[in-house]
């Protein structure tokens, strides 16, 4: 079984050079289509694979790179 790399909300914020509140707005905006996080022990985690797929599908919405 392969393990998926997960990033914390703060890491996603740094990845896209956006504040945490902006990431939270992206999560709530269904039309934006940002990958939904999972909540573990009251923290938000995002799948790195899902983030990369989003970046490929909508390159004009984000400015992230590894």
Buried (B, 14 or more C-beta within 10 A) or exposed (E): EEEEEBBBBEEBBEBBEBEEEEBBEBBEEEEEEBBEBEEEEEEBBBBBEBBBEBBEEEEEBBEBEE
